Amino acid sequence: DLWSNQISLCCSLQKTITMKDAERLEFLAQRLKFWFSDANLAKDRFLGEKMAENQQGYVALSEFLIFNKVKQVQGTIDHLKAAALQCKGVLKLSRDGTSVKRTKPFARPTDET
């Protein structure tokens, strides 16, 4: 009957949306891990400067909204917050949930030449 077909369609659409959100969160979690990695921070002046602006090394999640990779997946602050929470042990969310930092401080390599 028509009613059960609509319910079935609704449920299948909901699964698709949920799956896309799960994929988006996984993608953003991987990007956050990369952006805060030693290898990236050794070269990334922008993110290094943002970390230095905060005494504890936090970077506002809103800063990542300008990143092309975040724009490509239509990431929001809530997506970034959820993605940061998936990076337990690597990243830490601020108490107010607006910023993220590495759990292990970054020591910029020094030139020994």
PyMOL commands that set and color helices and strands:
alter all, ss='L'
color gray80, all
select helices_A, chain A and resi 2-35+38-41+45-53+61-66+68-72+77-85
alter helices_A, ss='H'
color red, helices_A
select strands_A, chain A and resi 59-60+91-93+99-102
alter strands_A, ss='S'
color yellow, strands_A
deselect
rebuild
show_as cartoon
